[in-house]
Amino acid sequence: MDEFEKRLKRDSDAIQADVSPALRARIDASLLSVEQVRPASQGKVPVSGNLWWASSLTGLAAALMVIVLINWDRPGEPDLPAEQVASATVPADPDPLLTPPMLDIRTADFTSPLEDELVRLQSDLEKARKTVRKDLDFTF
C-alpha cells in the first residue's frame, strides 16, 4: 500500500491545475467546517444484556405450556405385551382402499440379529439410491 500511496502523490504533484481564489476559499471553508466524528459517550450501559435471560425463560415457559395443553386430555395407554402391541399396530386385514398396492403390510419377523438386518437394509438403500441416480441421469 505504501508504493501505491507514493505513486498517487507523485501523480498528483505532476498535475498542473490553476485554482481560482474563489474556489480556494470555498475549499478552505468546507475543510474548516468539517469536524471530526467523536465516538459515542460511554455513559449508560444498555439494558438488553439481561433481556436474553428473560426471553429464554419466557420461551421455555411457553413451550412447556403448549406441551401440557396438547397432552391434557389424552387417555393413558395400557401397558401391553409385545405380541399385543404388534397385533394392535398392524391390522390383520388392512383396508385395500387405504393401502397403496405396492405397500406390503405385515409384521417384521427377525430371523437374524439386528446388525445383520441393518447391513441388509443399508445395502438395499444403496441399491435404490444407485437406481434412482441412474434414472435421474437418464432423464436429464
MOLIN-V740744 format. One record per residue. RES is the residue in three letters. SS is DSSP state (2 for helix, 1 for strand, 0 for the rest). Layout:
BEGIN
RES&SS + RES&SS
END
This chain:
BEGIN
MET&0 + ASP&2 + GLU&2 + PHE&2 + GLU&2 + LYS&2 + ARG&2 + LEU&2 + LYS&2 + ARG&2 + ASP&2 + SER&2 + ASP&2 + ALA&2 + ILE&0 + GLN&0 + ALA&0 + ASP&0 + VAL&0 + SER&0 + PRO&2 + ALA&2 + LEU&2 + ARG&2 + ALA&2 + ARG&2 + ILE&2 + ASP&2 + ALA&2 + SER&2 + LEU&2 + LEU&2 + SER&2 + VAL&0 + GLU&0 + GLN&0 + VAL&0 + ARG&0 + PRO&0 + ALA&0 + SER&0 + GLN&0 + GLY&0 + LYS&0 + VAL&0 + PRO&0 + VAL&2 + SER&2 + GLY&2 + ASN&0 + LEU&2 + TRP&2 + TRP&2 + ALA&2 + SER&2 + SER&2 + LEU&2 + THR&2 + GLY&2 + LEU&2 + ALA&2 + ALA&2 + ALA&2 + LEU&2 + MET&2 + VAL&2 + ILE&2 + VAL&2 + LEU&2 + ILE&2 + ASN&0 + TRP&0 + ASP&0 + ARG&0 + PRO&0 + GLY&0 + GLU&0 + PRO&0 + ASP&0 + LEU&0 + PRO&0 + ALA&2 + GLU&2 + GLN&2 + VAL&2 + ALA&2 + SER&2 + ALA&2 + THR&2 + VAL&0 + PRO&0 + ALA&0 + ASP&0 + PRO&0 + ASP&0 + PRO&0 + LEU&0 + LEU&0 + THR&0 + PRO&0 + PRO&0 + MET&0 + LEU&0 + ASP&0 + ILE&0 + ARG&0 + THR&0 + ALA&0 + ASP&0 + PHE&0 + THR&0 + SER&0 + PRO&0 + LEU&2 + GLU&2 + ASP&2 + GLU&2 + LEU&2 + VAL&2 + ARG&2 + LEU&2 + GLN&2 + SER&2 + ASP&2 + LEU&2 + GLU&2 + LYS&2 + ALA&2 + ARG&2 + LYS&2 + THR&2 + VAL&2 + ARG&2 + LYS&2 + ASP&2 + LEU&2 + ASP&2 + PHE&2 + THR&2 + PHE&0
END
